[in-house]
Amino acid sequence: MESEHTIEYLKNYNGREIRLMEVCGTHSAEIRRNGIPSMLSDRIHMITGPGCPVCVTVSGYIDRLIELSRDSRNVIVSFGDMLRVPGSCSDLIHAKAEGADIRYVYSPFDMLGMAAEDREHIYIFAAVGFETTAPVYAALISEALEQGVENIRLLTSLKTMPGAIERIADGVDGFLAPGHVAVITGTGDYEALASKLGLPFVISGFRGKELLSSIYALTRMAERSEAGCMNLYPQAVVKEGNPSARNAVKKFFEAGDAVWRGMGMIPASGMYLTEEYQKYDAGSRGIAGDAEISGCKCAQVITGKLTPGECPMFGKACTAEHPVGVCMVSQEGACFIMSSG
Amino acid sequence: MTGVDRTHGSGGIATSKLIDEVFKKAFSNEYLNKLGDSAVVPGYDRLAVTTDSFVVKPVFFPGGDIGRLAVCGTVNDLLMSGAKPVYLTAGYILEEGLEAKALERIAHSMAETAKEAGVVIAAGDTKVVEPADPGNPGLMINTSGVGFVSEGTEISPERIRPGDAVIISGNLGDHHAAILSTRMSVKNSILSDAAPLTEMVGRLIGSGTEVHAMRDITRGGLATILNEFSDASGIHIRIEERKLPVSEEVAGFAGLLGLDPLYMGNEGKCVFILPEDQADAALDIIRSSRYGANASIIGYTDDAKQGVTMITSIGGEKVVTPLYGEGLPRIC
C-alpha cells in the first residue's frame, strides 16, 4: 500500500537534513494535531512559517486601533484573537478596561447589524488576514453599500503571501504552500516562486493523510533538489483559483507596500481599499511601527529562524495560559500551536 | 401575566403571583408548596452538595433550553461524585420584559427534566433585573443540588491506577456545536445532548462496577478532564483518536470552524475510568442505558510518564493538552 510506503519512507529517511516550511497556520496546527512530527525521521524538520495573520501584523497596527478606540464616537469590532495582541505599550483588553467600546464577533457581518441599528457611532472592524479573508471584507463592504450602512470602516492589515515567502526562503529546502490561499489565488503564484527560488512547493490539503502525502512528495523533491510546484490538493485548488472571489477583492482593494512583523517592508504585499472606497478606510496605509517586547523572539519564530522552543521565554515567561508574544497570543501562532500539542 | 416586569421582583403580590402561576404550577411538590423561607426535607448522613449557574444565550436552542440545562448540569455534577441526586433549589434572575410564555416553557422543561432525573425542586427564588440587551430580555438560573452518597462509595481521580480503561458515554461536541450553530445562524440538524445521566450512572454503580473516577464532559472538553485526571493521579492516559465517537455532522461542523471535538463541551456525556477487566461489562451497561448508545472504550492508563497522549487516526502520537484560551473558531 502506498500509504504504508509513505509512512516507512518518512520514518526511515536517511538523506541530507532538510527544513520544510509550512506557510499556512492551519497546516501547522493540523500537522501537530495529527501527531505527524512523531512520524518523521529526525532529519526532516518541519518549521512553521508566517501563516498566522495576527502574528505578522505589526504593533503599530494595534496602536492605531487603540488610538481609534479612545474616540468615544468609535466602536472597535474584532475577532477574539486580537484582544490580547500587544501593541507597543498596551493592548485592546486594557483599552476596553479603560472604557473603550471594543466588541468581538465570530463574523465581520455581525458588525453590519450593529452599525445599522446605531447610526450615532462609527463601527471599525479590525480587518486582519490574507488572500483568504480579503473576499469576506470585500463582501462586507459590498453588503454595506447595498444596505446603505455608511457608519462602518475597516482598519485593514491584509497581506499577500508570495512576497513574504520569497523574503524568508533562505535556509528552507521546500515549502508546503498554503492550501486555502491557493483555493483563491490558484497555482500560478507558487509555480512562479518555485522557479524563481529554485525550490520545491507542494500545495497541500489539510487532513492528516493529505499532509503526510504532501510532506512525502516535498521530501522526495527536496532530497533531489528539484524545483517545481505540485498540486496535491486538486479537489479544492485549480490552476486559475477562484476568479469571482479575486474579482470581488479587486473591485475594492489594490496592492500597496506593507510592513510585516520581523520582516520589514515588503513591496506590494499589502491590500488596501482603493481610492473610490477610501471613505470606508480607518487609516490603514503607512502603519509601520514594529516594536518588540523585550526578550520575545516572535519575529524570528515567524520567519522560521528559531523554533518556538528556542525562544528563552517559551514555556516559562510565555505560556498558552499567560501568553506574552503574539505567536502565543494567537491560536494560529506557532508558539500556541506547539504548546497546545 | 404577559411578561416579566419590575413588580415581579418586588416581593409583593406580583412576586407571589409569578411564583404561583409559573413555578409552583410547574414544580408542585410537598416541600416547595409550603413556600417557607427554607424547605425542610428528610436527610441522610453522607451528603453531596453542589451549585452551578446557567447564563447560556440563546435560552432556547435545538435539543434543549436553559431550564433543562440548569437541571442536568447540577444533577450530573452530583452523580459524578457518586451521589444519588435528591433535591434541587432554583434561583432565577429574570430580565425585565421576558415573555411569560418563555418563562413558562422553561419552567415546564425544568419540571420535566427534574422528573426524569428523579429530583425534587424543593426551594426557589426569583429576582428581576434590567435587561443587559433591552431588545432581547433573557434570564439566568442558578441551581443548587443535594445528593445522598452510600457508605463505601469513593469516586475520585486519585483512585486511578495503571491498567484502567477509559470509557466515554457517547458522542463528543453535540451541545457546543448546537449552541454555536444557533448563535451563528447555521442551519443543521445538530441537537444539544443536554440530559440527566441518573439512570446510566445509577445502573453502573448499582452493578457493583468499581468506578475509579468519573466526570461529566462540559466546558473545556474531554482533553481538559483527562489532563485533570492525570494531574490528580500522576498516571499516564493514552487514548485513540479512532475510538472517539463524534457524529458526522458535528465532525463536519467542527472541521469547518477549526474546532476540535476533544475540546468541545457536552451537557449529557461523561467519562468513566474503571478497571480494564470490568470494562466490557461496564460498556454493555452504559450502551443499554438511555443516552449511552454510542459509548466507547477510548483508551487505557499505563505506567508511562504522567500526561495524556493520543494515537492519531493516521498513526502518529501527540500530547493532548488541556484547553487554553476560549476555543475560538479559527479565522483563516
Interface residues (C-beta under 8 A of the other chain):
Chain A: I7 C24 G25 T26 A29 R32 R33 N34 G35 I36 P37 S38 M39 G51 P53 V54 F79 G80 D81 Y106 S107 V128 G129 F130 T132 T133 H180 G208 K209 L212 A320 E321 Q331 E332 F336 S339 S340 G341
Chain B: R183 M184 G258 D260 M310 I311 T312 S313 I314 G315 G316 E317 K318 V319 V320 T321 Y324 G325 E326 L328 P329 R330 I331 C332
